[in-house]
Amino acid sequence: MMSETISGGHLVAKALKAEGVDVIYTLCGGHIIDIYDGCVDEGIEVIDVRHEQVAAHAADGYARITGKPGCAVVTAGPGTTDAVTGVANAFRAESPMLLIGGQGALSQHKMGSLQDLPHVDMMTPITKFAATVPSTERVADIVSMAFRECYHGAPGPSFLEIPRDVLDAKVPLDKARIPKAGQYRASTRQQGDPEAIERLADLLAHAEKPCILLGSQVWTCRATDAATDFVRALNVPAYMNGSGRGTLPPGDPHHFQLSRRYAFTNADLIIIVGTPFDFRMGYGKRLSPTATVVQIDLDYRTVGKNRDIDLGIVGDAGLILAAAAQAASGRIENAGAKRKEWMDELRAVETQAYEKRLPRQLSDAQPIDPYRLVHEINEFLTEDTIYIGDGGDIVTFSGQVVQPKSPGHWMDPGPLGTLGVGMAFAMAAKQARRDKEVLCLFGDGAFSLTGWDFETMVRFDLPFIGVIGNNSSMNQIRYGQAAKYGEDRARVGNTLGDIRYGDFAKLLGGHGEEVRDPAEIRPALERARESGKPSLINVWVDPEVYAPGTMNQTMYK
């Protein structure tokens, strides 16, 4: 009696299924089609895109939205190199995903087969794990190994290349190691050193002017409830960045946004959660030198990097904050009144900054002030709108104004600053959460990098609201050139054509509009929502104004 056999591609699909992956993002190639065959049998959806960068970004976006690792499958050579940017973005953003790349047959190793490149060597510096699958029997085993490595310390991407003959070959089913769902990965949640937690509780009990920054790991750890309970129980003003935005709803008395620099300058205790001291934090120099600084992070290597700290705790943000809140409860009565004074002080700074900017948010100027555009978007968002920012200057404006109404409803590239993520993130967000509205703000430069995948959104019936802040420029770079070399050289290499992207959307089967009057922004947003189609609202914004964040960038000084 002959034993049942199974191919490498079907073993890949079984391993993906065991991990809970229900969709792969891909662009086809002869090296990888047996994986598609396996996915059909396992009920895994195959979404085929127009550029491999989009496939990789979508896998990253899927991980952020669902909490499960994303998966992209691309062919060998240029298919894999096209996906490098998406993997690198996930690496810097601490997003767990698996990229599977094709490879020439092992039997043709080093012979110059079609699309042969040293993929593993290229991917090793930007992944947590990169390997070649050496035999068909090991396919599912090594896929599960790659997923396991995604969650070692702070999450991140893995890469596997599977030679064509390994993928296509069939082996006896009983010879293949197929790890069982839920039985090859342990919990990675660590509560942190109990003595350090006790010390944090003591610091909280004595602090008169504390503040906390809730970074992306608050969402990665699904620590929203613990973070909310922490700031409310201990009366600590909270700032949010990255995927941590939306942890507290707008209007919450502990939600602050515009007074962060003031707080970091004047606080006596600063708690940084899940955010490295990278360029976004001025490498730690923006924190008061006299403040007590506490850093909480999943990755030991991040704690104390670039700046000395008073206390570092490695582990899961939710478990650590919950334990610290419990340990500190009942100890802060004496500090309560002074905390109120501190909160009032910060709120006054916040209110002053908001009122100073409000006239521009309500401006009727034409061309449209970017502040008016992002104000209209913020007013338009619902509790179920996932907001995505993909651009330079226009998205820098939005970071000051747009406030997601719920946790996990903010997406941006992360610290790699990658343009072109928007279409892919919208694709992943809508595919994974069809009950949610998805709104993406693009710069016109960012949109043009991956905009053809608007057609993919139409093809798979993934409606979303796309807004382009169109100034026919790469304006963030233009500002720097003008500042550095003068206005006569400000337009070298950064000026784009005046493109009617609303017409582009209609050409591809979606809903599109052109907006030049600020009074028309909200009605256009409403029509896009009602259209039930992928949409692009092309808003012509003033190219002669720049976001404060653009003007403050150190690279131009």
N, C-alpha and C positions, 0 to 999 in steps of 0.2 A: 504494500500500500504506500503510495507516494504522499509525503508530508506536504501540507499547505505551504505555499511560498508567498513572499511579499517583496515588493521593490523598495529601493531606497527612498523614492519620492513618497510612497505611501507611509513609510516609517517616519518621515518628516512630519506628515500630516497628523499621524497618531500622536507624536510628541507635542505638536502644537495644541492639539485637542486636549491632551492631558494637562497642559498649562492653562487652559481656559481661553486660548486665543480663538476668536470666532471670525476673524477676517485677516487676510493678508493684502498688502498693497504691493503692486508689482508692475513691471514692464517686461513683456515676454522676451524670451530668447531660447534658442534650441537646447541650451545646457540645462534648463530648469523646468521644462514642461511636465516632467513626471510628478513634480510637486503639485502642480495644478490638478492632475488626475487624482492624486491622493486627497486633495482638499475637497474635490467634488464628492468623493465617497464619504468623507468625514463630516460633511455639512459645513465646511468653512468657506465663507464668502471670498471671492476673488475680485478685488477692485483693481482694474488695470488703468494706469495713469499714462501721461504723455511724456514724462521725464522722470528718471530715477531719483533725482533730488526730491521730487514731490513724494515718491513712495517712502523714502527714508523719513522725511519730515512728518508724513502722515502716521508712520509707526510711532514716532516720538509723541505726536499729538494724541494718539489713541491711548498711550500709556498714561499721559497726564490726566486725561478725562476719566478713564475707567479704573485706574489703579492696577490694571493688569499690564504685563509687558506687551508692547506692540511688535509686529513682525513685518518686515519688508523682504521681498524676494526679487533679486535682480540677476541678470545674466553676467557672464564673465567679462573681464577686460573693461571696456568703456561703460558697460552697465554698472559694474562695481565702482569704478572711479567717479561716475556721475553721482553716486549715492554718498560719496565721502563727506560732502558738506553736511548732509542730514545726520550722519553718524557723529561728526565732530560737534554739531550743535547739541545733540542729545548728551554727549560726553560732558560738555561744559554746563549743561542745564541739569545734570544728574537725573536723566530720564531713562528708565529701563526699557530697552528694545533689542531685538535680535535682527541683524541683517544677515540674510543668507545669500551668498554669491555663488554663481556657477564657476566651474573651472574645467579646463581641458581634461581629457581622460588620463588617469594615472599611467596607462600603457603608453601615453605619448609625452610623459613627463620630460621637460627640458628639450623637447624636440621642435618647439616652435609651433604648437597647435594654435588653432583659431582663438584669438582673444586671450591668449595666455599672458598673465602678469603675476608678479609676486604679491598677491592680494594680502596675505597674512602679514607680511613685512610692512605693508603700507598701513594696514589697519591697527597694528599692535599699539602705536602710541596714542590712539584716540579711542580705545575700547578698554573694557575691564578684562576682556578675554577674547582671543582671536586664535583660531585653529583650523586645520584641514581635517576633514573626516577621512580616515584612512581605509575604512572598509564598510561594506553595506551593513554588516551585522551591528556595527557601532553607531549607525546614524541616529537613531532615537536616543540612545544613551548620551551621545555628545551634544545633541540639541538640549537635552535636559541639563547637562553640565553647563552649557552656555547660559541658560536661564538662571541657574543657581548663582553663577558668577555675577549676573546683573545686579544682585542684591547684596553683594559683599560690601559692607560699609555703606557709604552713600550710593544710591542706585546709579546705573549707567548702562551703556550699550555693550553688546557682544557681537562678534562676527564669526561666521563659519563659511568656509568655502567647501563645496562638495563636488569632487571631480565627476565628470559626466558618466563614466562607467560605474562609479560607486553608486550614483543616484539611480541609474537605469537598471542595474543588476537586480536579480531576484535571488533571495536566500530563503532557506527553510525558516518558517515562522518561529519554530522552537529554538533556532540558533541566534535569533536577534534579541538583544536586551531592550525591552520596552518598559521603562519605568512607569509605575502606576501613579495616577493623578493623586496629589496630596501626600505622596510617600517618598519624595526625593528632595524636598526642601523643608528646612526648619524655620521657625519664626526668627526674624532678625531683630525683633523689638527688644531693646535694652533700656533698663530704667536708669542707668547711670550709677555712679559711685554713691552709696548712701551717705557717706560722710560729706561729700560735696553737696548733696541735696540739702543736708542739714545746715551747711554753711550758707547756702543760698537763702534758705528760710530765715536765717539770722540776719543776713544782709537786708532782706526785704523788711524785716521787722524794724530795723533802725533807719532805713532810708527815708528822707523827707521829700526828695525830688527824684523818684524813680521813673524810668520809661523803658519800654520794651519794643524791639523791632521784630515783627513776625515775618520771617522770610519764607521762601518757597518750600522748605522742608516741613513747615506746618501743614501744608496741603499734601505733600508727599506722604507724610506719616498719618494723614487723615486725623489731625490733631485739633481740628476746629473747635470742638466742644471743650476740650481741656484748656485750650488757649483762651477761649471766651470766659470760662469759669475762673481762670487764673486772674485775668485783668479785672473782672468785676468783683471777685472776692477780696482781692488785695488792693483795689482802687489804683491801678497802674495805667497811665495813659499808653495807648498802643499805636504804633505806626506799622504799616504793612508794605511789603514790596514783593515783586515777582508774583508767583502763584499764591503767596500768602494774602494778596489783596482779596477782599470780600470776606475775610475771617469774621470781622465785625461788620454789621450792616451800616450803611450811611446813616448818620443821625444818632448813632449810639453814643452816649456821653463819653465813652472811652476810645472812640474812633477819632484819630487825628491824622492829618495828611500834610498840611501846609506849614506846620511849625516844627518840622523835624530838625532842621539845622539849629534852631533856637534851643530845642530840647537837648540835643547832643552837646551843645555848648554849656548848658546851665544845669544839667542833671547831676545828681550825686551818685546815682546807680543806673547803669545802662546795661540792659540784658539784650544780647544779640542772638536770635534764634534762627538757625538754618540759613545763614548768610555769610559768605566769606568776606574777609577784608580785602576785596578786590577794587577795581577802579570805581565801581559804583559807590563804594564807601570811602573813597579817597585813601585807600589802603590803610584804613583805620585812623588816619590823621584828623578826620572830622569829629572825632570823639574828644570830649574834654580831657585834658591830661590829668586833671585832678579827680575825675569821676572813677568810681569803682566799676570795672568792666567785667561782665560775665558773658561767656560765649558757650552756647549749646549747639552741638552739631552731631550729625550721624557719622562724620568722618574725622577720626583722630587727627589726620594730617592737616585739616583745616583750622583746628583750634590753636589760637596763638600765632597763626601765620601772618606775617607782615606787621603785627602789633602785639606788644606785651598785653597780657590780660591778668586780672586778679583771680579769676576762677574759670576753669574750663570743665565742661561736663559732656562726655561722649555718650550718645544714645538717642532714643526715640523722643522727639519733642513732646508728644502728648503725655507719655509716661512721666517724663521729667517734670513738666509743668504741673501735672496733677499731683505728683508727690511733693513738690515744693509748696504748692498751695495748701495742701493738707498740713504739712509740717509748720507752715507759717501762720495758719489760722489761729486766731485768738491771741496773737502776739502784737498786732499792729494798732491796737486801739489808740495808743498815745500818738502815733503818727497820723491818725485819721484826719484830724483837723488841718494839719499842715499839708497833707496830700490834697485836701480840697483847695487850699490856697494855690498850690502848684497847678492843679487842673484848671482853675480859673485863669491863672496866668497864661497857660498854654492856649486856652480857648480864646483869650483876648488877642494873642498873636495870630491865631488861626483866622479869627473873624476879620482882623485888619487886613491880612493878606487876601482873603476872599473878596472883601469889599473893594480893595484896590484894583483887582482884576475884573470885577463884575461888569464895568462898562464895556470892556472889550468882549466879554462873553455875550453881551446883548447888542453888540455893534451891528448897525445896518449898512456898514461900509461895503462898497463894491470896488475892486474884487473883495471877496469874502475874507474877513479876519479868521484865521484858523481857530482862534479861541471860540468864535461863534459856532463853528462847525462842531467842535468837540463838546461844547455846551449842549447843542441840540441833540447830539448822540447820547450824552449822559441823561438828559431829560427823557429820552425815548426808551431807554433800557427798562426791562421788566425784571422781576426776580428770577425769571427763567431765561434770560438772555445771556449767553456765553459771549463775552467780548474778546476779540483778538486784535492785537496791534501788530502791523507789519509795515515798518517804514522807519525813516529817520526823523526829520524835523517834525512832521505832522504827528507822529506817534509820541514824540517828546512832549508836544502840547497836550496830548490826551492823558499822559501820565499824571499831569497836575489836576485834571478836571474830571476824568471819567472814573466813577466809583462803581464797581460791580456790586450788585445787590445781594449776592449769595456766595458762599465759599465755592472755590473751584470754577468760578465763572470768569476768570481773567487768564488770558494766554498771551505770552510774548515770547520772542526767541530765547531770552535768557542772556547770559553774559557773553556769548560769542557774537551777539549783535548781528545775526544772520538776516539779511533781507531775502524775501521770497518764501517765508514760512506760511504766510496767511492762507493761501488757497489750500494747502495741505492740512493745516490745522482745522480750517473750516470743514474740510472733507471728513476728517477723522471725528471731529466733534459731532457733526450732524449724523454721521453713520452710526456712531456709538450711542448717541442720545437723540433719537428722532423726536422725543417729546420736548426738546429744548429749541429755543430760537438761537440762531447763531448770527452775530454781526461782526464783520471784520472791517477795520479801518486800514486802508492801504495808502502808502505814498505811491505816486505814479511810477517812480523808479522801481520800487519794490514789486508792484503788481506786474510790471513788464517782465520780470525775471521768470515767473512761473504761471503767468496769466492764462496760457493756453489750457491749463487744466480746469478753467471755468467750464470747458466743454465736458470734462469728466463729471462735474457736478450736475450738469444737465442730463447726461447719459444715464447716471445712476439715480436721478430724481432726488437730489440732495439740496433742497432750497435753503438759501441763506441770503442775508442782506450784506452786500458788499458796498462800501463807501470809499471812493478814491478822493483824497485831498490832492488835487491836481494843481501843481505850480510849474509844470513843464521843466522841472529842475531836480537835480540831486542837491536839495537846498542846504542840507546840513554841511556838506562838503563845500558848497559854494560860499557859505559864510566864512569858513576857515580860510579859503583861498583869498577872499577879499580882505580879511583881517591881516593876512600874512604878506600878501603880494600886491595889494591895492586893487581898486575897482577895475582898472583896465585889464587885469588878468583874472578877474573873478569868475569869468564864464568859460574858462578853458576846461574841457573834458567833463562838464557836469550839466550841460543844457540839453533838454529833451524836446521832441516835437510836441506841438499842441494836438494831442490825440483825444478824439471823442470816444471815450471808453464805454459810454452808454450805448453807442452804436455797435461797438464790438460785442457787448453782451447780447444785443438783439441778433446780431449775425450768427452767434453760436446757439441761439434758441432760448435765451433767458430774457429777463426784464431789464431794460436799461433806460436811464434818464440823464440829461445834462442840467446842471443847476448853476446859475450865476447870481441869482437873487437870494440873499440869506433868508428871506421870508418863505422861500420855496423848499428849504431843507426839510422841515418837519413833514409837510405834505408828501414830499417825495419818499421819505422814509416810510410813511404810512402806506403809500401805494406799493412799495417794494414788499412790505410785510403782507399785504393783501394779495399780491400776485401769486403767491405759492410757488414761485420759481426762483432759481438762482438769479441774483440781481446785482447790478452795478449802478450806483448813483455817482456820477462823475461831477464832483463839486470843485469849481474853479476858485482856488484860494489865492490870496495875495502873495506873490513870490518875494515881496520886499520886506516881509516881516519874518522874524526867527524866534523860536522858542528860547526862553531863558537857559534851559539846559544845553541847547546848542551853543549859545554864546559863552557859556561857562566851561566848555570842554577844555581840558588842560592841553590837549595835543595841538591846539591852535595858538598857544601862548608861548 
